[in-house]
Amino acid sequence: MKTLRRVKFGKCAFCGREVPLTFHHLIPRKLHRRTYFKKHYEKTELSFGVNICRECHNGIHDLYDEMTLFLRFSDPEALKEDPALKKHFAWAKKVKRY
């Protein structure tokens, strides 16, 4: 499920917790300025992403670099099915926010 909508508080798309959310671009923003991406993608396509919690967002970027995220994980379902990320999302689900 791709979305353009950014939500500040709600349910994380990966761990399911009701917390403040961040916006994860499915095509990392760092790549948007590269010529290839400017030629092959519309601005709206570059803006697709999912609303996720900070813990899940940090885990995604800690485990994978931007090019890997683009090549392997430009779909939220691919992120959900990755074994390393599944483990991280399960951990994030248990984190309590104060």
N, C-alpha and C positions, 0 to 999 in steps of 0.2 A: 504494500500500500504506500504510494508516494503522496506526499503532500507539500503544498507551498505554505500552508498555514503554520504560524509560529505561536506556540502557547507558552505562557509563563509558568503555569501551574497545572498539573494534571497527572494522568497515568503514563508512566514510562512505557514506551513501545516494546522494550526488551525485558525488563525485570518486573514490570507491572505495579511498581509502587506509586502511590499518590504523593508526589513531591514537586518542587520547582523543577522546571525542564529547561534544557538547552536544545538548540537546533543542530542536528548533524546533517551536513550536506552529503548526499550520496556520491557526488563527484566533488572531492575535496576542494575547498576554495583556493588553496595554494596552486592548484592546477588551472584555475579559470583564466589566468592571464597568459598562459602559454598559447602560441599560435595555433597549434593543432586543435585545441579545445575551442578557441574563438571561431575557427573555420567550420568545425563539425557539430557544434552544439549551439542551440538558441539560448538566450539568457534565461528563459523560463525553464529549460531543461537543466541548466546548471544550478538552478535554485531549488530543485527537488531535494527533499530530505525527510527526516523523521524527528519527532520530538522525543527526546530521551533525557534521563536524569544525568547529573554530572558524573556519578560513579561509572555508569555504563559508557558515557562519552569518553571519559579518561581511559577506560579499559580498552576501548576500540583503538584509540590513537597510541596507547602504550604498546599494544601488540603488533600493530601493522603501520607501515609507512603509507604516505598518500598515494603513491602509484599502485601499490598492492591493493589498497582500498578501492581504487578506481577499477583495476583489472579484475579483481575477484569478488568485490562486495558492492557493486553499484545497485544492488537490490536488497531491501531490508530482510527478505527471507534468507538470502545467502548469509547475511550477518547472523541471523538467528540459528542457522544450521551449523555454523563453524564450531568444531569441538572446543577449541580454546576459548572462544567467546561465550559458548554455552556455560562453561565452567565459571567464567567471570560474571555472567549475568545471574547465575545461581547464587554466587557470593553477594552480589549487589542487592539481591532481593532480601537478604538478611540484614543489611546495613540499616541502622536506625539513624534518623536525622532528628536533631534537636532544634 
